[in-house]
Amino acid sequence: PVADGTDSINAKKQKVNAATSGAKNTVHTGITPESLQYIVAPMVGGSELAFRLLCRKYGATIAYTPMMSSERFAVDEEYRKTEFQTTPEDRPLVAHFSANDPKVFLQAALLVQDKCDAIDLNLGCPQRVAHSGHFGSYLLDPVDRPLVLSMVKELSSNLRVPLFVKIRLLNTIEESVELCQQLVAAGAALIAIHARYRVNLVGRSGPGARDGAAHLDQVRTIRAAIDPKIPIIANGNVITWEDVQKNREDTHTQGIMSAEGLLDDPALFNGGTKVDKFQLAVEYLNNVALHPVKMKSVVFHIRRMCREELTQYQLLEDVVAAKNVDEVRQVVLQGMAYRDNGNYKHDPDKAKRAKEALERRKYEEGKRKAYEERMVRKAKREGKELDFYLRQGIEPPTEDAIKELK
Ligand SMILES: Cc1cc2nc3c(=O)[nH]c(=O)nc-3n(C[C@H](O)[C@H](O)[C@H](O)COP(=O)(O)O)c2cc1C
């Protein structure tokens, strides 16, 4: 049998409690085996306070913040205020960071450790911005291992809360197991495994693709190989409550983390009891009224959680067109009214406009993809790093780069 995995976290806290007895103990003791069961994944533009509170109401037992840049968090108060929002009900909470410098990461973590229950290092982000910024899954190259382990060591020995890591799979299971063992030896108190491979900037299909089915069998192997006191969390392949249960049994892990599944159904962890999507949307908007977020996130969430219902009543485009949260609320209430009063009538003109808008978006997306592919081919032809041209615009250009582009 696998131990509950929170022993080491609690041991650390007891040490902390002893060290701080007499003083006001600011360490939250909310991380229990139960709290690790149903986890809101870190999501940029997705796991903000308003959404976390909604998921918690419907069964989520712990939540990660969206990724925050440790570099900016360490020095920019305005950034801290906008990116890190929490309330007393928003616990236990994991503050999730991108980082590639132990000192800077520690500086950022020290500023937030009294308002969360753990700090997490992002070793999973596969996006272009992570490649150019040298963080996320791009730190999983063997060449960066000393850097990664030094960050884990630095934080786990200098924080009052535990240090977690979130990784992707490496090319072979042996490499993944070795990575996890090294992370644990360096002081990681929990490992969340997004069971898809890390990838390079290009080549996102075939073996090692970042999409497609997650390899939960590998999570099970890692679980069996790692010190049972360290909780391992499985992430991937969750759409329904049944998936949550099954994945937990199959992997023997301490908890299940979900991102896409919760976006589609914030009540995913509600023990199999469905909650009306319009009701969830209204509750989310109520949370937003108390804890404002960018309109982009509001539109994103409402479209995801009510996609079927909004499509049925031809309201999807109305959400996209909404200029503020009140207008989004009106659209949701309109949907509810159609459903409850049975007075919805299909509008062929609206259907045509919606189709055109969708085609326009697809066209723009296609153009963007084609551009990226062209730039990668151009860089390859010219013997440059494959993301040479794609990096332009993400990083401030150097004078040499400008000359070269000219
Ligand atoms: C909108 C969105 C934003 C995400 N942002 C982050 C992030 O900030 N940090 C991170 O480690 N993973 C991020 N992810 C990845 C998820 O945390 C998760 O690992 C991945 O989606 C696989 O889980 P799923 O199959 O349940 O979606 C994001 C995913 C989505 C859909």
The ligand as an ORCA input file, in Angstrom:
! r2SCAN-3c Opt
* xyz 0 1
  C      -5.870     27.370    -20.267
  C      -4.729     26.562    -19.733
  C      -3.682     27.190    -19.089
  C      -2.619     26.448    -18.556
  N      -1.638     27.079    -17.853
  C      -0.683     26.339    -17.213
  C       0.240     26.939    -16.324
  O       0.197     28.144    -16.070
  N       1.185     26.149    -15.740
  C       1.242     24.801    -15.962
  O       2.105     24.123    -15.396
  N       0.352     24.203    -16.784
  C      -0.607     24.940    -17.386
  N      -1.550     24.318    -18.158
  C      -1.512     22.858    -18.267
  C      -2.423     22.229    -17.215
  O      -2.060     22.598    -15.908
  C      -2.420     20.708    -17.328
  O      -1.157     20.226    -16.982
  C      -2.755     20.217    -18.734
  O      -3.831     20.944    -19.296
  C      -3.124     18.739    -18.719
  O      -4.211     18.510    -17.874
  P      -5.689     18.224    -18.451
  O      -5.562     17.029    -19.351
  O      -6.524     17.981    -17.248
  O      -6.105     19.430    -19.219
  C      -2.601     25.040    -18.708
  C      -3.662     24.419    -19.374
  C      -4.715     25.151    -19.876
  C      -5.841     24.444    -20.564
*
